[in-house]
Amino acid sequence: MRAITGQDAPRNARGASTVAATKRGNDARPRRQRIQAIQTGMGILKGLTQLGGRASLTALSRHIDENPAKVHRYLASLVAEGLLLQDSVSAQYLLGPESIRIGLAAMRLADPTRVAEPELVKLRERLEMTCFVAVMGNKGPTIVRFEEPGLPVTLNVRVGTVLSLLWSATGRICLAFLDDSHIRALAAEELAAAPAKRRALLNGRDPVGVIQADVRRHGLAIVKDTNLQGISAIAAPIFDFSNRVQAVLTVLGPTGSFDLAADAVVARTLAKAARDISDALGHSGR
């Protein structure tokens, strides 16, 4: 047997290194394939959800732009795991019991106040304005989260404050998108109790109907000096998975300190934040 010399050592080291690198490469390939398989499976589930939770193999394959034979293999595995079912009559695939359980667990965690909190902080940082989240309570829209900029505006609103349905931007979102008998009754009480000078700010023939139509047209509520003198505000709805408004996101500041136009920076930034929160609550945008 030949003794290993100093010249042989680097050669042997290089050989060992090559073997190790090959082994790592061989180990990495199955890992990448598993990740790709998971991504494909998730794409199929999301595609089926986007199609309403039920679709044929042909429609689903076309929607996610995948080969039907490949999609069929994944569908068989998803059916075996209970994530999907196949209708024996139509042969369509639909979301199965395990998908429903996942959805229900997510719904239980989808608290609009908790989900909105990070976006509320980011919104305040971007705009350097007072921002808050409100939900509809028994007595009216109620502030549940509140963020102030470094130089806050002096206001008499805080967490727990109940806002006007008719004269606040927050209330007008509730009035437009949560149009039920309780809210209409609260609005009627507000209108009856308001002084004539304040009622004159609203449409004389159909004050509530005009507010609702304006808010629905823009997707936002914008007020100037109506709720608080010298204060303007813009509010946007936060929707959940069922397309119902669960909360309202609002920014406000001194009148004249920011552009109130629906297509200006503040309104666009607010609307995007509200959409992001809605997306996190499962809203599809329909």
Buried (B, 14 or more C-beta within 10 A) or exposed (E): EEEEEEEEEEEEEEEEEEEEEEEEEEEEEEEEEEEEEEEBBEBBBEBBBEBEBBBBBEBBBBBBEBEBEEBBEBBEEBBEEEBBBBEEEEEBBBBBEBBEEEBEEEEEEBEBBEBBBEBBEBBBEBBEBBBBBBBBBEEBBBBBBBBBBEEEBEBEBEEEBBBBBBBBBBBBBBBBBBEEEEBBEBBBEBBEEBEEEBBEEBEEEEBBEEBBEBBBEBBBBBBBEBBBEEBBBBBBBBBBBEEEBBBBBBBBBEBEEBEBEBEEEBBEBBBBBBBBBBEBBBBEEE
